[in-house]
């Protein structure tokens, strides 16, 4: 036995010390299910770090941010009662952000309640942006925020109710029972939407980039007056001419400006491009992206661009549902404005305020001349009445032609700027617009 000193009694304690030191790093419950001694349990409980608290930072930030908002706060129970527990018959629409329900408050006011989907595209940040934007921005062409709910993990927004729904509901896939929008209603909607953007770009301080203009975000009241909604993606415009560069491109395919899709560069001219798409939808009755059409017609802007270069082809863009009931000069002017807004280069697109001025001439029909009461013998009265009527018609036509000529002059000047910036597509638009301008001048003369 003396030949094997490693088996001596005094050497047996060393492996036990190593084993005990290893036990300190073992989990509290051993794999074989054998419980530790009382002292080992107490020692390991002291060394075990406490579990981290649940992460409620997002809810905390949301609650803190909404404390300073002037809009009315609702409880989830109040909104559930207003929407009859969010029954399907109260559902108005559904999107990536969640669902919108029609509700009635205790004061008998009809409202639209947007319930954000917790797993949807619009998160807590977008919810806060929309609440703060609509609480501070007030204009007749922006939807009014009545209040919001931030109970627990519930996020709901309460808007004024728009009885006519969205522009998309009246422009695309309309039922046989629905009456198509007439030309002047379409131009009023376009002008109202442009005025909403004009307020955001030129009158709000600081300016706001809407970033999600599309037909489904333009809501209509009983008289078809438009209001912009859904401000979850809105951004404050950068100071000066520097664009905001976003690493995360948001918006809807078919409405986004090309420079924003390519590099994330975002300016107010990005909204102008989106407005051009909406205006083209109003003119043609087509969707921005329609996969049911032939491949060369699926993208609305790509399909229309060859027509922009030939003013004589402008009537080809008119919605067939109009049945030719529109003024040709008004159609030509509306197409010219859309073409300018859809320029590839952001710098040569007009400001939205210029588009408002150009479209304001198109919202009403020419006044009908009033025939004066006869005060002369019948034969002479009829001759003078016809003469007065012809003079009134000529003066009304002259005034309208002058308005069209002024708007087209603005379009030609803008296209001239595009030509100086060496834009090929702009050179073609310049020749077409100048030709139409000369035709308008001939008509005026």
C-alpha positions as CSV (number, residue, x, y, z in Angstrom):
1,X,0.0,0.0,0.0
2,X,3.0,2.3,0.6
3,X,3.8,2.0,-3.1
4,X,0.6,3.9,-3.9
5,X,0.7,7.1,-1.7
6,X,-2.0,8.7,-3.7
7,X,-4.5,6.4,-2.0
8,X,-3.5,7.5,1.5
9,X,-6.1,8.9,3.9
10,X,-4.6,12.4,4.0
11,X,-4.8,12.9,0.2
12,X,-8.5,12.0,-0.1
13,X,-9.8,15.5,1.0
14,X,-8.4,17.4,-2.0
15,X,-10.9,16.0,-4.6
16,X,-13.7,16.8,-2.2
17,X,-12.6,20.4,-2.1
18,X,-12.5,20.7,-5.8
19,X,-15.9,19.1,-6.1
20,X,-17.4,21.4,-3.5
21,X,-15.9,24.4,-5.3
22,X,-17.6,23.2,-8.5
23,X,-21.0,23.0,-6.8
24,X,-21.0,26.7,-6.3
25,X,-21.5,27.2,-10.0
26,X,-24.2,24.6,-10.4
27,X,-27.8,25.5,-10.8
28,X,-30.1,25.5,-7.7
29,X,-31.9,22.4,-8.9
30,X,-29.5,19.6,-9.8
31,X,-30.2,17.5,-12.9
32,X,-30.7,14.3,-10.9
33,X,-33.3,15.9,-8.7
34,X,-31.3,15.5,-5.4
35,X,-31.8,18.5,-3.2
36,X,-28.9,20.5,-1.8
37,X,-28.2,20.9,1.9
38,X,-29.8,23.8,3.7
39,X,-26.5,25.8,3.9
40,X,-25.7,25.3,0.2
41,X,-29.3,26.5,-0.7
42,X,-28.9,29.6,1.4
43,X,-25.5,30.4,-0.1
44,X,-26.7,30.0,-3.7
45,X,-29.8,32.1,-3.0
46,X,-27.6,34.9,-1.9
47,X,-25.5,34.7,-5.1
48,X,-28.5,34.3,-7.5
49,X,-29.3,37.7,-9.1
50,X,-32.9,38.9,-8.8
51,X,-35.1,38.5,-11.9
52,X,-35.3,41.6,-14.1
53,X,-38.5,43.6,-13.8
54,X,-40.9,43.5,-16.7
55,X,-40.2,46.0,-19.5
56,X,-43.0,48.6,-19.3
57,X,-40.9,51.4,-20.6
58,X,-43.0,51.7,-23.8
59,X,-46.2,52.0,-21.9
60,X,-44.5,54.4,-19.4
61,X,-43.2,56.6,-22.2
62,X,-46.7,56.6,-23.8
63,X,-48.4,57.6,-20.6
64,X,-45.9,60.3,-19.9
65,X,-46.1,61.7,-23.5
66,X,-49.9,61.8,-23.6
67,X,-50.1,63.6,-20.2
68,X,-49.4,66.9,-21.9
69,X,-51.8,66.5,-24.8
70,X,-54.9,68.6,-24.8
71,X,-57.2,66.1,-26.5
72,X,-59.9,64.4,-24.4
73,X,-59.0,61.0,-22.8
74,X,-61.4,58.1,-22.9
75,X,-61.4,54.8,-21.0
76,X,-61.5,51.6,-22.8
77,X,-64.9,50.8,-21.3
78,X,-66.4,54.1,-22.7
79,X,-65.2,53.3,-26.2
80,X,-66.3,49.7,-26.0
81,X,-69.8,50.9,-25.0
82,X,-69.8,53.5,-27.8
83,X,-69.0,50.8,-30.4
84,X,-71.3,48.1,-28.9
85,X,-68.2,46.1,-27.8
86,X,-66.7,46.5,-31.3
87,X,-69.3,44.5,-33.1
88,X,-68.8,43.6,-36.8
89,X,-71.8,45.7,-37.9
90,X,-70.0,48.8,-36.6
91,X,-66.8,48.1,-38.6
92,X,-66.0,50.9,-41.1
93,X,-62.7,49.7,-42.4
94,X,-59.5,47.8,-41.8
95,X,-55.9,48.4,-42.6
96,X,-52.3,47.6,-41.5
97,X,-52.8,49.8,-38.4
98,X,-55.9,48.0,-37.2
99,X,-59.7,48.5,-37.5
100,X,-62.0,51.5,-37.5
101,X,-65.4,51.4,-36.0
102,X,-68.4,53.7,-35.9
103,X,-69.4,54.7,-32.4
104,X,-71.8,57.0,-30.6
105,X,-70.7,58.8,-27.4
106,X,-72.8,59.5,-24.4
107,X,-73.6,63.0,-25.7
108,X,-75.0,61.3,-28.9
109,X,-72.1,62.4,-31.0
110,X,-71.2,60.1,-33.9
111,X,-67.5,59.3,-34.0
112,X,-65.0,57.0,-35.7
113,X,-62.9,54.9,-33.3
114,X,-59.6,53.5,-34.6
115,X,-58.3,50.6,-32.6
116,X,-54.6,49.9,-33.2
117,X,-53.6,46.3,-33.8
118,X,-50.9,45.5,-31.2
119,X,-49.2,43.3,-33.8
120,X,-49.9,45.7,-36.7
121,X,-47.8,48.1,-38.7
122,X,-48.6,51.1,-36.6
123,X,-46.8,50.9,-33.3
124,X,-46.7,52.9,-30.1
125,X,-44.5,55.6,-31.7
126,X,-46.9,56.2,-34.6
127,X,-49.8,56.3,-32.1
128,X,-48.1,59.1,-30.2
129,X,-47.1,61.0,-33.4
130,X,-50.7,61.0,-34.6
131,X,-52.1,62.1,-31.3
132,X,-49.6,65.0,-31.0
133,X,-50.0,66.1,-34.6
134,X,-53.8,66.2,-34.6
135,X,-53.8,67.9,-31.2
136,X,-51.7,70.8,-32.5
137,X,-52.8,71.0,-36.2
138,X,-56.2,72.5,-37.0
139,X,-57.6,73.1,-40.5
140,X,-60.8,72.6,-42.3
141,X,-59.1,70.1,-44.6
142,X,-57.7,68.0,-41.7
143,X,-59.8,65.5,-39.8
144,X,-60.4,66.5,-36.2
145,X,-59.2,64.4,-33.3
146,X,-61.7,64.2,-30.5
147,X,-59.7,62.1,-28.1
148,X,-57.7,59.0,-27.4
149,X,-57.4,56.0,-25.1
150,X,-54.2,54.6,-23.7
151,X,-55.5,52.2,-21.0
152,X,-52.9,49.5,-20.4
153,X,-51.8,48.1,-23.7
154,X,-54.9,49.4,-25.5
155,X,-54.3,52.2,-28.1
156,X,-57.4,53.9,-29.6
157,X,-58.0,57.2,-31.4
158,X,-61.4,58.9,-31.6
159,X,-62.1,61.1,-34.7
160,X,-65.0,63.1,-36.0
161,X,-67.2,60.8,-38.1
162,X,-67.0,61.3,-41.9
163,X,-70.3,60.0,-43.3
164,X,-69.1,59.6,-47.0
165,X,-66.2,57.4,-46.1
166,X,-63.0,57.7,-48.1
167,X,-62.3,58.9,-51.6
168,X,-61.3,55.3,-52.5
169,X,-64.9,54.1,-51.8
170,X,-66.3,56.5,-54.4
171,X,-63.6,56.2,-57.0
172,X,-62.7,52.5,-57.4
173,X,-64.9,49.4,-57.6
174,X,-68.1,51.3,-57.2
175,X,-71.3,49.4,-57.3
176,X,-74.0,49.8,-60.0
177,X,-76.2,51.6,-57.4
178,X,-73.5,54.2,-56.7
179,X,-73.4,57.4,-58.7
180,X,-70.0,58.2,-60.1
181,X,-68.3,61.4,-58.9
182,X,-68.9,64.2,-61.5
183,X,-66.0,66.2,-62.8
184,X,-66.5,69.3,-60.6
185,X,-66.8,67.3,-57.4
186,X,-63.5,65.5,-58.3
187,X,-61.8,68.9,-58.8
188,X,-63.2,70.2,-55.5
189,X,-61.8,67.1,-53.7
190,X,-58.4,67.6,-55.4
191,X,-58.4,71.3,-54.4
192,X,-59.4,70.6,-50.8
193,X,-56.7,67.9,-50.4
194,X,-54.1,70.3,-51.9
195,X,-55.2,73.0,-49.4
196,X,-54.7,70.5,-46.5
197,X,-51.1,69.9,-47.8
198,X,-50.6,73.6,-48.2
199,X,-51.4,74.1,-44.6
200,X,-49.0,71.4,-43.5
201,X,-46.2,72.6,-45.7
202,X,-46.5,76.4,-45.7
203,X,-48.5,77.5,-42.7
204,X,-47.8,75.0,-39.9
205,X,-44.8,75.9,-37.8
206,X,-42.6,73.9,-38.1
207,X,-43.7,72.5,-41.5
208,X,-45.0,68.9,-41.6
209,X,-44.4,66.3,-44.3
210,X,-47.6,64.1,-44.5
211,X,-45.8,61.1,-46.1
212,X,-48.9,59.0,-46.6
213,X,-51.2,60.8,-49.0
214,X,-53.4,58.3,-50.9
215,X,-57.1,58.0,-51.8
216,X,-58.0,55.9,-48.8
217,X,-56.6,58.5,-46.4
218,X,-58.8,61.3,-47.9
219,X,-62.2,61.3,-46.0
220,X,-65.3,62.9,-47.2
221,X,-68.1,64.7,-45.3
222,X,-71.8,64.9,-46.3
223,X,-71.0,67.5,-49.0
224,X,-68.0,65.7,-50.3
225,X,-65.6,68.1,-48.7
226,X,-62.2,66.3,-48.2
227,X,-60.2,66.0,-45.1
228,X,-56.8,64.3,-44.7
229,X,-56.5,61.6,-42.0
230,X,-54.0,59.1,-40.6
231,X,-51.0,61.1,-39.5
232,X,-49.1,58.3,-37.9
233,X,-46.3,58.5,-40.5
234,X,-46.1,62.4,-40.6
235,X,-42.6,63.9,-40.0
236,X,-41.5,67.5,-39.2
237,X,-39.9,69.0,-42.2
238,X,-36.1,69.7,-41.9
239,X,-35.0,73.4,-41.8
240,X,-33.9,74.8,-45.2
241,X,-33.5,72.9,-48.4
242,X,-31.8,69.9,-46.8
243,X,-33.9,66.7,-47.1
244,X,-34.7,64.4,-44.2
245,X,-33.0,61.1,-44.9
246,X,-34.9,58.1,-43.5
247,X,-33.3,54.7,-43.0
248,X,-36.8,53.2,-43.0
249,X,-38.9,54.0,-46.0
250,X,-42.6,54.2,-45.1
251,X,-45.7,54.9,-47.1
252,X,-47.7,53.1,-49.8
253,X,-46.3,51.6,-53.0
254,X,-47.5,53.5,-56.0
255,X,-47.7,56.8,-54.1
256,X,-44.1,57.3,-52.9
257,X,-41.8,59.7,-54.7
258,X,-39.0,58.0,-56.6
259,X,-36.2,59.7,-54.7
260,X,-37.8,58.6,-51.4
261,X,-38.0,55.0,-52.6
262,X,-34.4,55.0,-53.8
263,X,-32.5,56.7,-51.0
264,X,-35.0,57.7,-48.3
265,X,-34.7,61.4,-49.0
266,X,-37.9,63.1,-47.8
267,X,-39.0,66.6,-48.5
268,X,-42.3,68.5,-49.0
269,X,-41.9,67.7,-52.7
270,X,-42.4,64.0,-51.8
271,X,-45.9,64.9,-50.8
272,X,-46.4,66.9,-54.0
273,X,-45.6,63.7,-56.0
274,X,-48.1,61.7,-53.9
275,X,-50.7,64.4,-54.6
276,X,-50.0,64.1,-58.3
277,X,-50.8,60.4,-58.1
278,X,-54.1,61.1,-56.3
279,X,-55.0,63.8,-58.9
280,X,-54.3,61.3,-61.7
281,X,-56.6,58.8,-59.9
282,X,-59.4,61.4,-59.9
283,X,-58.9,62.2,-63.6
284,X,-58.7,58.5,-64.8
285,X,-60.7,56.6,-62.2
286,X,-57.9,54.1,-62.0
287,X,-55.9,52.8,-59.0
288,X,-52.3,53.8,-58.5
289,X,-51.4,50.1,-58.7
290,X,-53.8,47.7,-60.3
291,X,-52.6,44.1,-60.8
292,X,-55.8,43.1,-62.6
293,X,-54.9,45.2,-65.6
294,X,-52.3,44.2,-68.4
295,X,-48.7,44.5,-67.2
296,X,-48.1,47.8,-69.1
297,X,-51.1,49.4,-67.4
298,X,-50.6,48.2,-63.8
299,X,-48.7,51.2,-62.7
300,X,-50.8,54.3,-63.2
301,X,-48.0,56.8,-63.5
302,X,-46.0,54.7,-65.9
303,X,-49.0,54.2,-68.1
304,X,-49.9,57.9,-68.2
305,X,-46.4,59.4,-68.8
306,X,-46.4,58.9,-72.6
307,X,-49.7,60.7,-72.8
308,X,-48.3,63.7,-70.8
309,X,-46.0,64.5,-73.7
310,X,-48.8,64.9,-76.2
311,X,-51.5,67.4,-75.1
312,X,-53.9,66.3,-77.9
313,X,-54.1,62.9,-76.2
314,X,-55.1,64.3,-72.8
315,X,-58.8,63.4,-73.2
316,X,-57.7,59.7,-73.4
317,X,-57.0,59.9,-69.7
318,X,-60.6,60.8,-68.7
319,X,-62.5,58.3,-66.6
320,X,-65.0,56.5,-68.9
321,X,-67.6,56.8,-66.1
322,X,-67.7,60.6,-66.8
323,X,-69.3,59.8,-70.2
324,X,-67.5,62.8,-71.7
325,X,-69.3,65.2,-69.3
326,X,-66.3,67.5,-68.5
327,X,-64.9,70.7,-70.0
328,X,-62.0,69.8,-72.3
329,X,-60.0,72.9,-71.2
330,X,-60.4,72.0,-67.5
331,X,-59.3,68.4,-68.2
332,X,-56.2,69.7,-70.1
333,X,-55.3,71.9,-67.2
334,X,-55.8,69.2,-64.6
335,X,-53.6,66.8,-66.5
336,X,-50.9,69.5,-66.9
337,X,-50.9,70.0,-63.1
338,X,-50.7,66.3,-62.5
339,X,-47.8,66.0,-65.0
340,X,-45.9,68.7,-63.2
341,X,-46.4,67.1,-59.8
342,X,-45.2,63.8,-61.1
343,X,-41.8,65.1,-62.4
344,X,-39.0,62.6,-61.8
345,X,-36.7,65.4,-60.3
346,X,-38.1,66.7,-57.0
347,X,-36.7,70.2,-57.6
348,X,-38.8,70.9,-60.7
349,X,-42.1,69.9,-59.1
350,X,-44.3,72.9,-58.1
351,X,-45.0,73.9,-54.6
352,X,-48.4,72.7,-53.4
353,X,-49.6,76.3,-53.1
354,X,-49.1,76.7,-56.8
355,X,-51.1,73.6,-57.5
356,X,-53.9,75.1,-55.3
357,X,-54.0,78.2,-57.4
358,X,-54.1,76.3,-60.7
359,X,-56.8,73.9,-59.6
360,X,-59.0,76.6,-58.0
361,X,-60.2,77.7,-61.5
362,X,-61.6,74.2,-62.1
363,X,-63.9,73.6,-59.1
364,X,-67.0,75.3,-60.5
365,X,-68.9,75.3,-63.8
366,X,-69.0,78.5,-65.9
367,X,-72.0,80.6,-64.8
368,X,-75.1,80.3,-67.0
369,X,-76.2,83.7,-68.6
370,X,-79.4,85.1,-67.3
371,X,-81.9,86.4,-70.0
372,X,-83.3,89.8,-69.1
373,X,-87.1,90.3,-69.0
374,X,-88.6,91.6,-72.3
375,X,-89.2,95.4,-72.3
376,X,-89.5,95.9,-76.1
377,X,-91.8,94.6,-78.8
378,X,-91.5,90.9,-79.3
379,X,-89.4,91.0,-82.5
380,X,-86.9,93.5,-81.2
381,X,-86.8,91.9,-77.7
382,X,-85.8,88.5,-79.1
383,X,-83.0,90.1,-81.2
384,X,-81.7,92.1,-78.2
385,X,-82.0,89.1,-75.9
386,X,-80.0,86.9,-78.2
387,X,-77.4,89.6,-78.6
388,X,-77.1,90.0,-74.8
389,X,-76.9,86.3,-74.3
390,X,-74.2,85.9,-76.9
391,X,-72.2,88.7,-75.2
392,X,-72.6,87.1,-71.8
393,X,-71.4,83.8,-73.1
394,X,-68.5,85.4,-74.9
395,X,-67.4,87.3,-71.8
396,X,-67.7,84.2,-69.6
397,X,-65.7,82.1,-72.1
398,X,-63.1,84.9,-72.4
399,X,-62.7,85.0,-68.6
400,X,-62.4,81.3,-68.3
401,X,-59.9,81.1,-71.2
402,X,-57.8,83.8,-69.5
403,X,-57.8,81.7,-66.3
404,X,-56.8,78.6,-68.2
405,X,-54.1,80.5,-70.0
406,X,-52.6,81.9,-66.8
407,X,-52.5,78.4,-65.2
408,X,-50.9,76.9,-68.3
409,X,-48.3,79.8,-68.3
410,X,-47.4,78.7,-64.8
411,X,-47.0,75.1,-66.1
412,X,-44.9,76.2,-69.1
413,X,-42.6,78.3,-66.9
414,X,-42.1,75.3,-64.5
415,X,-41.4,73.0,-67.4
416,X,-38.9,75.6,-68.7
417,X,-37.1,75.3,-65.4
418,X,-37.1,71.6,-65.8
419,X,-35.5,72.0,-69.3
420,X,-32.7,74.2,-67.9
421,X,-31.9,71.4,-65.4
422,X,-31.3,69.0,-68.3
423,X,-34.2,66.7,-67.7
424,X,-35.1,64.8,-70.8
425,X,-38.7,64.2,-69.8
426,X,-39.2,67.8,-68.9
427,X,-38.0,69.0,-72.3
428,X,-40.8,66.9,-73.9
429,X,-43.4,68.2,-71.4
430,X,-42.2,71.8,-72.2
431,X,-42.9,71.5,-75.9
432,X,-46.3,70.0,-75.3
433,X,-47.3,72.5,-72.7
434,X,-46.1,75.5,-74.8
435,X,-48.1,74.2,-77.7
436,X,-51.2,74.0,-75.6
437,X,-50.5,77.4,-74.1
438,X,-50.3,78.9,-77.6
439,X,-53.6,77.2,-78.4
440,X,-55.2,78.7,-75.3
441,X,-53.9,82.2,-76.3
442,X,-55.4,81.8,-79.7
443,X,-58.7,80.9,-78.2
444,X,-58.5,83.9,-75.8
445,X,-57.7,86.2,-78.7
